[in-house]
Amino acid sequence: MKSGRWAYFFEPPTWARAQGCHVKAEALGEDYSTAVERAEYVLLPAFDSWRSRGMTDMVPIGIIPGFFDWLVNVFKAHQKWKEIDHKMQRLYEQGLALFAGHLLKDGTRAGSKQIVDFT
């Protein structure tokens, strides 16, 4: 930037814009980790979906250790989960899914955040 500080920006390739790609260029801000997260989890998947005409949307997203979705899977795989009443399991699953699916201001899901990001 003019001030000498670093800032990040996402811009789809010129050939994609010429072919009508709906993913627009956008400023990602000065925080590197926030910029990378927005690019990797929102913008690049949207670009891949456009490029593959929706075929990449059919591939399930892998679970990454250290993220909230991963923690939920660890919890459900634990022996204690099996000891919980089935009705209570259903309530837990609904609550966890509600929280994990919540869209944040930056457009990402709460479940796609690292556990250390929560306070």
N, CA and C atoms as an extended XYZ file, in Angstrom:
357
Properties=species:S:1:pos:R:3:atomname:S:1:resname:S:1:resid:I:1 pbc="F F F"
N         0.835       -1.166        0.000 N   MET     1
C         0.000        0.000        0.000 CA  MET     1
C         0.887        1.239        0.000 C   MET     1
N         0.304        2.354       -0.241 N   LYS     2
C         1.042        3.608       -0.273 CA  LYS     2
C         1.721        3.892        1.067 C   LYS     2
N         1.075        3.467        2.156 N   SER     3
C         1.621        3.698        3.490 CA  SER     3
C         2.788        2.770        3.815 C   SER     3
N         3.056        1.791        2.948 N   GLY     4
C         4.136        0.846        3.181 CA  GLY     4
C         3.671       -0.436        3.860 C   GLY     4
N         2.406       -0.496        4.264 N   ARG     5
C         1.884       -1.702        4.895 CA  ARG     5
C         1.381       -2.662        3.824 C   ARG     5
N         1.345       -3.956        4.183 N   TRP     6
C         0.876       -4.981        3.267 CA  TRP     6
C        -0.640       -5.093        3.348 C   TRP     6
N        -1.259       -5.348        2.209 N   ALA     7
C        -2.689       -5.642        2.144 CA  ALA     7
C        -2.874       -6.735        1.100 C   ALA     7
N        -3.967       -7.449        1.189 N   TYR     8
C        -4.196       -8.601        0.310 CA  TYR     8
C        -5.442       -8.368       -0.524 C   TYR     8
N        -5.420       -8.950       -1.728 N   PHE     9
C        -6.461       -8.705       -2.700 CA  PHE     9
C        -6.687       -9.986       -3.484 C   PHE     9
N        -7.925      -10.301       -3.781 N   PHE    10
C        -8.254      -11.464       -4.602 CA  PHE    10
C        -8.786      -10.979       -5.934 C   PHE    10
N        -8.279      -11.581       -6.994 N   GLU    11
C        -8.777      -11.238       -8.321 CA  GLU    11
C        -8.788      -12.497       -9.177 C   GLU    11
N        -9.940      -12.852       -9.738 N   PRO    12
C        -9.995      -14.022      -10.619 CA  PRO    12
C        -9.196      -13.755      -11.893 C   PRO    12
N        -8.765      -14.813      -12.561 N   PRO    13
C        -7.983      -14.628      -13.794 CA  PRO    13
C        -8.749      -13.834      -14.856 C   PRO    13
N        -8.003      -13.161      -15.696 N   THR    14
C        -8.593      -12.352      -16.763 CA  THR    14
C        -9.463      -13.200      -17.682 C   THR    14
N        -8.988      -14.413      -18.003 N   TRP    15
C        -9.757      -15.268      -18.909 CA  TRP    15
C       -11.112      -15.642      -18.299 C   TRP    15
N       -11.153      -15.794      -16.972 N   ALA    16
C       -12.416      -16.146      -16.312 CA  ALA    16
C       -13.392      -14.966      -16.350 C   ALA    16
N       -12.873      -13.778      -16.107 N   ARG    17
C       -13.741      -12.591      -16.172 CA  ARG    17
C       -14.295      -12.416      -17.572 C   ARG    17
N       -13.478      -12.687      -18.588 N   ALA    18
C       -13.924      -12.550      -19.974 CA  ALA    18
C       -15.021      -13.563      -20.305 C   ALA    18
N       -15.018      -14.689      -19.610 N   GLN    19
C       -16.024      -15.726      -19.861 CA  GLN    19
C       -17.247      -15.586      -18.954 C   GLN    19
N       -17.325      -14.499      -18.165 N   GLY    20
C       -18.507      -14.223      -17.359 CA  GLY    20
C       -18.493      -14.793      -15.953 C   GLY    20
N       -17.325      -15.000      -15.384 N   CYS    21
C       -17.232      -15.518      -14.017 CA  CYS    21
C       -17.933      -14.563      -13.051 C   CYS    21
N       -18.771      -15.106      -12.185 N   HIS    22
C       -19.534      -14.289      -11.231 CA  HIS    22
C       -18.727      -13.908       -9.994 C   HIS    22
N       -17.577      -14.537       -9.785 N   VAL    23
C       -16.743      -14.212       -8.624 CA  VAL    23
C       -15.980      -12.928       -8.948 C   VAL    23
N       -16.199      -11.920       -8.145 N   LYS    24
C       -15.604      -10.603       -8.398 CA  LYS    24
C       -14.325      -10.408       -7.594 C   LYS    24
N       -13.505       -9.483       -8.060 N   ALA    25
C       -12.301       -9.098       -7.333 CA  ALA    25
C       -12.721       -8.396       -6.042 C   ALA    25
N       -11.929       -8.619       -4.981 N   GLU    26
C       -12.251       -7.945       -3.726 CA  GLU    26
C       -11.009       -7.770       -2.870 C   GLU    26
N       -11.016       -6.699       -2.112 N   ALA    27
C        -9.944       -6.437       -1.156 CA  ALA    27
C       -10.157       -7.355        0.043 C   ALA    27
N        -9.074       -7.992        0.501 N   LEU    28
C        -9.163       -8.934        1.609 CA  LEU    28
C        -8.637       -8.358        2.922 C   LEU    28
N        -8.130       -7.151        2.889 N   GLY    29
C        -7.678       -6.509        4.113 CA  GLY    29
C        -6.204       -6.714        4.397 C   GLY    29
N        -5.782       -6.288        5.572 N   GLU    30
C        -4.376       -6.321        5.942 CA  GLU    30
C        -3.987       -7.539        6.772 C   GLU    30
N        -4.946       -8.227        7.354 N   ASP    31
C        -4.648       -9.396        8.171 CA  ASP    31
C        -4.474      -10.623        7.279 C   ASP    31
N        -3.272      -11.209        7.313 N   TYR    32
C        -2.941      -12.317        6.424 CA  TYR    32
C        -3.845      -13.524        6.655 C   TYR    32
N        -4.020      -13.948        7.916 N   SER    33
C        -4.787      -15.164        8.175 CA  SER    33
C        -6.261      -14.993        7.776 C   SER    33
N        -6.809      -13.828        7.993 N   THR    34
C        -8.195      -13.560        7.582 CA  THR    34
C        -8.310      -13.573        6.060 C   THR    34
N        -7.316      -12.998        5.387 N   ALA    35
C        -7.323      -12.965        3.926 CA  ALA    35
C        -7.221      -14.372        3.350 C   ALA    35
N        -6.325      -15.181        3.909 N   VAL    36
C        -6.154      -16.557        3.426 CA  VAL    36
C        -7.423      -17.362        3.665 C   VAL    36
N        -8.030      -17.210        4.832 N   GLU    37
C        -9.247      -17.947        5.152 CA  GLU    37
C       -10.378      -17.587        4.188 C   GLU    37
N       -10.565      -16.303        3.928 N   ARG    38
C       -11.621      -15.862        3.002 CA  ARG    38
C       -11.362      -16.411        1.601 C   ARG    38
N       -10.101      -16.348        1.165 N   ALA    39
C        -9.765      -16.835       -0.175 CA  ALA    39
C        -9.961      -18.347       -0.284 C   ALA    39
N        -9.467      -19.102        0.709 N   GLU    40
C        -9.518      -20.561        0.636 CA  GLU    40
C       -10.905      -21.147        0.857 C   GLU    40
N       -11.696      -20.540        1.731 N   TYR    41
C       -12.969      -21.147        2.092 CA  TYR    41
C       -14.182      -20.510        1.432 C   TYR    41
N       -14.025      -19.339        0.822 N   VAL    42
C       -15.181      -18.685        0.201 CA  VAL    42
C       -14.931      -18.433       -1.287 C   VAL    42
N       -13.890      -17.668       -1.594 N   LEU    43
C       -13.684      -17.220       -2.973 CA  LEU    43
C       -13.200      -18.327       -3.910 C   LEU    43
N       -12.188      -19.080       -3.515 N   LEU    44
C       -11.693      -20.147       -4.390 CA  LEU    44
C       -12.718      -21.267       -4.591 C   LEU    44
N       -13.447      -21.704       -3.549 N   PRO    45
C       -14.505      -22.682       -3.816 CA  PRO    45
C       -15.589      -22.148       -4.759 C   PRO    45
N       -15.926      -20.862       -4.645 N   ALA    46
C       -16.915      -20.273       -5.554 CA  ALA    46
C       -16.361      -20.250       -6.981 C   ALA    46
N       -15.084      -19.921       -7.113 N   PHE    47
C       -14.460      -19.916       -8.435 CA  PHE    47
C       -14.409      -21.327       -9.014 C   PHE    47
N       -14.025      -22.310       -8.201 N   ASP    48
C       -13.978      -23.700       -8.667 CA  ASP    48
C       -15.364      -24.188       -9.084 C   ASP    48
N       -16.389      -23.782       -8.331 N   SER    49
C       -17.750      -24.169       -8.672 CA  SER    49
C       -18.149      -23.595      -10.027 C   SER    49
N       -17.817      -22.324      -10.257 N   TRP    50
C       -18.127      -21.711      -11.554 CA  TRP    50
C       -17.368      -22.418      -12.670 C   TRP    50
N       -16.070      -22.654      -12.449 N   ARG    51
C       -15.221      -23.256      -13.469 CA  ARG    51
C       -15.674      -24.669      -13.832 C   ARG    51
N       -16.145      -25.444      -12.844 N   SER    52
C       -16.554      -26.827      -13.094 CA  SER    52
C       -18.057      -26.950      -13.357 C   SER    52
N       -18.731      -25.815      -13.472 N   ARG    53
C       -20.188      -25.779      -13.684 CA  ARG    53
C       -20.933      -26.528      -12.583 C   ARG    53
N       -20.455      -26.358      -11.344 N   GLY    54
C       -21.128      -26.926      -10.188 CA  GLY    54
C       -20.703      -28.330       -9.797 C   GLY    54
N       -19.834      -28.962      -10.564 N   MET    55
C       -19.434      -30.335      -10.250 CA  MET    55
C       -18.635      -30.427       -8.948 C   MET    55
N       -17.841      -29.416       -8.619 N   THR    56
C       -17.060      -29.465       -7.378 CA  THR    56
C       -17.946      -29.317       -6.152 C   THR    56
N       -19.172      -28.833       -6.321 N   ASP    57
C       -20.094      -28.707       -5.199 CA  ASP    57
C       -20.529      -30.073       -4.696 C   ASP    57
N       -20.374      -31.094       -5.516 N   MET    58
C       -20.820      -32.434       -5.161 CA  MET    58
C       -19.789      -33.184       -4.318 C   MET    58
N       -18.571      -32.659       -4.228 N   VAL    59
C       -17.513      -33.309       -3.462 CA  VAL    59
C       -17.584      -32.825       -2.028 C   VAL    59
N       -17.699      -33.749       -1.058 N   PRO    60
C       -17.761      -33.298        0.331 CA  PRO    60
C       -16.452      -32.660        0.771 C   PRO    60
N       -16.567      -31.632        1.609 N   ILE    61
C       -15.401      -30.934        2.120 CA  ILE    61
C       -14.795      -31.767        3.235 C   ILE    61
N       -13.490      -31.968        3.188 N   GLY    62
C       -12.810      -32.740        4.210 CA  GLY    62
C       -12.783      -31.996        5.542 C   GLY    62
N       -12.641      -32.756        6.587 N   ILE    63
C       -12.588      -32.169        7.921 CA  ILE    63
C       -11.127      -31.977        8.310 C   ILE    63
N       -10.800      -30.771        8.730 N   ILE    64
C        -9.424      -30.401        9.042 CA  ILE    64
C        -9.237      -30.397       10.555 C   ILE    64
N        -8.224      -31.116       11.055 N   PRO    65
C        -7.977      -31.110       12.503 CA  PRO    65
C        -7.762      -29.697       13.032 C   PRO    65
N        -8.318      -29.438       14.214 N   GLY    66
C        -8.170      -28.138       14.853 CA  GLY    66
C        -9.326      -27.185       14.590 C   GLY    66
N       -10.255      -27.590       13.742 N   PHE    67
C       -11.399      -26.753       13.425 CA  PHE    67
C       -12.626      -27.252       14.179 C   PHE    67
N       -13.661      -26.415       14.290 N   PHE    68
C       -14.843      -26.772       15.062 CA  PHE    68
C       -15.506      -28.034       14.518 C   PHE    68
N       -15.636      -28.156       13.185 N   ASP    69
C       -16.247      -29.352       12.593 CA  ASP    69
C       -15.491      -30.615       13.004 C   ASP    69
N       -14.176      -30.521       13.061 N   TRP    70
C       -13.338      -31.643       13.483 CA  TRP    70
C       -13.646      -32.006       14.929 C   TRP    70
N       -13.752      -30.999       15.798 N   LEU    71
C       -14.032      -31.239       17.212 CA  LEU    71
C       -15.370      -31.947       17.391 C   LEU    71
N       -16.364      -31.573       16.608 N   VAL    72
C       -17.671      -32.224       16.680 CA  VAL    72
C       -17.532      -33.703       16.318 C   VAL    72
N       -16.758      -34.002       15.275 N   ASN    73
C       -16.557      -35.403       14.879 CA  ASN    73
C       -15.808      -36.191       15.940 C   ASN    73
N       -14.823      -35.577       16.580 N   VAL    74
C       -14.100      -36.240       17.668 CA  VAL    74
C       -15.071      -36.535       18.811 C   VAL    74
N       -15.908      -35.574       19.134 N   PHE    75
C       -16.901      -35.736       20.203 CA  PHE    75
C       -17.845      -36.895       19.892 C   PHE    75
N       -18.332      -36.964       18.654 N   LYS    76
C       -19.273      -38.019       18.289 CA  LYS    76
C       -18.621      -39.390       18.201 C   LYS    76
N       -17.320      -39.437       17.955 N   ALA    77
C       -16.618      -40.718       17.875 CA  ALA    77
C       -16.237      -41.249       19.258 C   ALA    77
N       -16.319      -40.419       20.278 N   HIS    78
C       -15.910      -40.816       21.628 CA  HIS    78
C       -16.941      -41.756       22.252 C   HIS    78
N       -16.480      -42.630       23.130 N   GLN    79
C       -17.349      -43.584       23.812 CA  GLN    79
C       -18.460      -42.886       24.597 C   GLN    79
N       -18.167      -41.733       25.185 N   LYS    80
C       -19.166      -41.007       25.969 CA  LYS    80
C       -20.379      -40.620       25.127 C   LYS    80
N       -20.172      -40.368       23.840 N   TRP    81
C       -21.284      -40.018       22.941 CA  TRP    81
C       -22.278      -41.165       22.861 C   TRP    81
N       -21.758      -42.385       22.829 N   LYS    82
C       -22.627      -43.561       22.723 CA  LYS    82
C       -23.425      -43.792       24.003 C   LYS    82
N       -22.953      -43.261       25.115 N   GLU    83
C       -23.637      -43.426       26.396 CA  GLU    83
C       -24.773      -42.415       26.585 C   GLU    83
N       -24.829      -41.407       25.736 N   ILE    84
C       -25.885      -40.391       25.829 CA  ILE    84
C       -27.165      -40.941       25.207 C   ILE    84
N       -28.280      -40.653       25.843 N   ASP    85
C       -29.587      -41.075       25.343 CA  ASP    85
C       -29.794      -40.572       23.912 C   ASP    85
N       -30.468      -41.366       23.083 N   HIS    86
C       -30.658      -41.016       21.666 CA  HIS    86
C       -31.411      -39.701       21.480 C   HIS    86
N       -32.379      -39.428       22.338 N   LYS    87
C       -33.113      -38.165       22.228 CA  LYS    87
C       -32.186      -36.985       22.517 C   LYS    87
N       -31.322      -37.154       23.513 N   MET    88
C       -30.381      -36.099       23.858 CA  MET    88
C       -29.328      -35.946       22.753 C   MET    88
N       -28.907      -37.054       22.149 N   GLN    89
C       -27.974      -36.976       21.020 CA  GLN    89
C       -28.565      -36.131       19.902 C   GLN    89
N       -29.843      -36.352       19.616 N   ARG    90
C       -30.506      -35.591       18.554 CA  ARG    90
C       -30.508      -34.098       18.881 C   ARG    90
N       -30.762      -33.750       20.133 N   LEU    91
C       -30.741      -32.344       20.534 CA  LEU    91
C       -29.327      -31.756       20.405 C   LEU    91
N       -28.327      -32.527       20.835 N   TYR    92
C       -26.940      -32.070       20.692 CA  TYR    92
C       -26.595      -31.854       19.225 C   TYR    92
N       -26.982      -32.816       18.378 N   GLU    93
C       -26.680      -32.699       16.949 CA  GLU    93
C       -27.343      -31.465       16.339 C   GLU    93
N       -28.564      -31.199       16.727 N   GLN    94
C       -29.255      -30.019       16.210 CA  GLN    94
C       -28.540      -28.742       16.638 C   GLN    94
N       -28.155      -28.676       17.904 N   GLY    95
C       -27.459      -27.493       18.413 CA  GLY    95
C       -26.092      -27.307       17.764 C   GLY    95
N       -25.342      -28.401       17.645 N   LEU    96
C       -24.016      -28.311       17.018 CA  LEU    96
C       -24.126      -27.928       15.550 C   LEU    96
N       -25.104      -28.498       14.843 N   ALA    97
C       -25.300      -28.169       13.431 CA  ALA    97
C       -25.743      -26.714       13.265 C   ALA    97
N       -26.586      -26.244       14.171 N   LEU    98
C       -27.043      -24.861       14.120 CA  LEU    98
C       -25.859      -23.905       14.281 C   LEU    98
N       -25.010      -24.199       15.264 N   PHE    99
C       -23.843      -23.344       15.483 CA  PHE    99
C       -22.844      -23.461       14.327 C   PHE    99
N       -22.513      -24.685       13.917 N   ALA   100
C       -21.513      -24.894       12.861 CA  ALA   100
C       -21.958      -24.273       11.539 C   ALA   100
N       -23.259      -24.276       11.263 N   GLY   101
C       -23.764      -23.740       10.006 CA  GLY   101
C       -24.011      -22.245       10.019 C   GLY   101
N       -23.838      -21.606       11.175 N   HIS   102
C       -24.082      -20.163       11.281 CA  HIS   102
C       -23.101      -19.389       10.394 C   HIS   102
N       -23.616      -18.515        9.530 N   LEU   103
C       -22.756      -17.714        8.662 CA  LEU   103
C       -22.290      -16.469        9.397 C   LEU   103
N       -20.993      -16.262        9.382 N   LEU   104
C       -20.396      -15.114       10.038 CA  LEU   104
C       -20.379      -13.915        9.103 C   LEU   104
N       -19.995      -12.756        9.610 N   LYS   105
C       -19.985      -11.532        8.805 CA  LYS   105
C       -19.070      -11.637        7.593 C   LYS   105
N       -18.006      -12.441        7.693 N   ASP   106
C       -17.077      -12.577        6.567 CA  ASP   106
C       -17.542      -13.609        5.548 C   ASP   106
N       -18.719      -14.212        5.761 N   GLY   107
C       -19.279      -15.159        4.803 CA  GLY   107
C       -18.890      -16.598        5.055 C   GLY   107
N       -18.078      -16.878        6.070 N   THR   108
C       -17.664      -18.247        6.370 CA  THR   108
C       -18.589      -18.836        7.426 C   THR   108
N       -18.593      -20.166        7.489 N   ARG   109
C       -19.372      -20.874        8.500 CA  ARG   109
C       -18.597      -20.883        9.814 C   ARG   109
N       -19.308      -20.875       10.918 N   ALA   110
C       -18.655      -20.962       12.230 CA  ALA   110
C       -17.928      -22.289       12.379 C   ALA   110
N       -18.434      -23.347       11.775 N   GLY   111
C       -17.802      -24.668       11.844 CA  GLY   111
C       -16.473      -24.740       11.125 C   GLY   111
N       -16.228      -23.805       10.209 N   SER   112
C       -14.970      -23.807        9.455 CA  SER   112
C       -13.882      -22.998       10.132 C   SER   112
N       -14.155      -22.532       11.351 N   LYS   113
C       -13.173      -21.734       12.091 CA  LYS   113
C       -12.331      -22.632       12.986 C   LYS   113
N       -11.095      -22.213       13.213 N   GLN   114
C       -10.239      -22.940       14.137 CA  GLN   114
C       -10.743      -22.743       15.558 C   GLN   114
N       -10.550      -23.752       16.372 N   ILE   115
C       -11.029      -23.701       17.743 CA  ILE   115
C       -10.371      -22.558       18.503 C   ILE   115
N        -9.109      -22.276       18.231 N   VAL   116
C        -8.402      -21.205       18.941 CA  VAL   116
C        -8.957      -19.829       18.601 C   VAL   116
N        -9.765      -19.712       17.537 N   ASP   117
C       -10.366      -18.430       17.182 CA  ASP   117
C       -11.527      -18.062       18.102 C   ASP   117
N       -12.061      -19.042       18.838 N   PHE   118
C       -13.199      -18.801       19.720 CA  PHE   118
C       -12.699      -18.333       21.088 C   PHE   118
N       -13.396      -17.359       21.650 N   THR   119
C       -13.053      -16.883       23.000 CA  THR   119
C       -14.244      -17.063       23.921 C   THR   119
